[in-house]
Amino acid sequence: MHYRHVIQDAIDRRKVIELRYKDVTRRVRPHILGYVGHDELALSGWQISGTGAGWRLFHVNDISELAATDEGFHRTARGYNPNDPAFSRIIDRI
């Protein structure tokens, strides 16, 4: 899946991504990509614009648009848990 590679690259390079999710354009600092529930690919990230700032879990199949930006970030967001229990299997993380 194309989105998977864009997300992984953004995590590895610590780049903000812009995505459309539930008809809202959002800017997100991606932190974890992995599987939740019944093997559904999901992204955990700190949303910096869209519907307010904070942690969000995005189901990749529900993302309608996604693009990497040139905007970088240096630190993980407050409250980051690299072993987030929402994920049954983690593919990539900061």
WOMO-V520879 format. One record per pair of residues at least 12 apart in sequence whose ideal C-beta (glycine too) atoms are under 7 Angstrom apart, sorted by sequence separation. I is the first residue (numbers start at 1). J is the second residue. D is the distance in Angstrom with one decimal. If there is no record, write none. Layout:
I,J,D ; I,J,D
This chain:
16,28,6.7 ; 32,44,4.2 ; 16,29,5.7 ; 17,30,5.7 ; 30,43,5.8 ; 31,44,5.5 ; 44,57,5.4 ; 31,45,5.4 ; 30,45,4.4 ; 31,46,6.7 ; 42,57,5.6 ; 43,58,4.5 ; 29,45,5.6 ; 42,58,6.3 ; 28,45,4.1 ; 29,46,4.4 ; 42,59,5.3 ; 43,60,6.2 ; 28,46,6.8 ; 42,60,6.2 ; 76,94,5.5 ; 11,30,4.9 ; 28,47,5.2 ; 29,48,6.4 ; 40,59,5.8 ; 41,60,4.2 ; 10,30,5.0 ; 28,48,6.8 ; 26,47,5.4 ; 27,48,4.9 ; 40,61,7.0 ; 11,33,6.2 ; 27,49,4.4 ; 7,30,5.7 ; 26,49,6.4 ; 27,50,6.7 ; 26,50,3.1 ; 55,79,6.6 ; 8,33,6.0 ; 25,50,6.4 ; 7,33,5.1 ; 24,50,5.1 ; 24,51,5.7 ; 57,86,6.3 ; 46,77,3.6 ; 7,43,5.7 ; 4,41,6.6 ; 21,58,5.5 ; 19,58,7.0 ; 44,84,5.8 ; 21,62,6.1 ; 21,63,5.5 ; 44,86,7.0 ; 20,63,6.8 ; 19,63,5.1 ; 20,64,4.6 ; 29,73,5.0 ; 20,65,4.0 ; 31,76,6.3 ; 19,65,6.3 ; 31,77,6.9 ; 19,66,4.5 ; 29,77,6.1 ; 17,66,6.2 ; 18,67,5.3 ; 31,80,5.9 ; 17,67,6.8 ; 36,86,5.5 ; 17,68,5.6 ; 18,69,5.8 ; 36,87,5.7 ; 17,69,6.6 ; 32,84,5.8 ; 35,87,6.4 ; 36,88,6.5 ; 15,68,5.4 ; 16,69,4.8 ; 34,87,4.0 ; 35,88,5.3 ; 15,69,6.2 ; 35,89,4.6 ; 16,71,4.2 ; 32,87,6.4 ; 34,89,5.5 ; 4,60,6.9 ; 15,71,6.7 ; 34,90,3.9 ; 3,60,5.5 ; 15,72,5.6 ; 16,73,6.4 ; 34,91,5.1 ; 10,68,5.2 ; 14,72,5.5 ; 32,90,6.0 ; 33,91,4.9 ; 9,68,6.6 ; 14,73,5.4 ; 33,92,4.8 ; 3,63,6.0 ; 6,66,5.7 ; 14,74,6.9 ; 32,93,4.5 ; 6,68,5.7 ; 31,93,6.3 ; 3,66,5.1 ; 31,94,5.2 ; 12,92,6.9 ; 14,94,6.9 ; 11,92,5.1 ; 11,93,6.7 ; 8,91,7.0 ; 11,94,6.1 ; 8,92,4.8
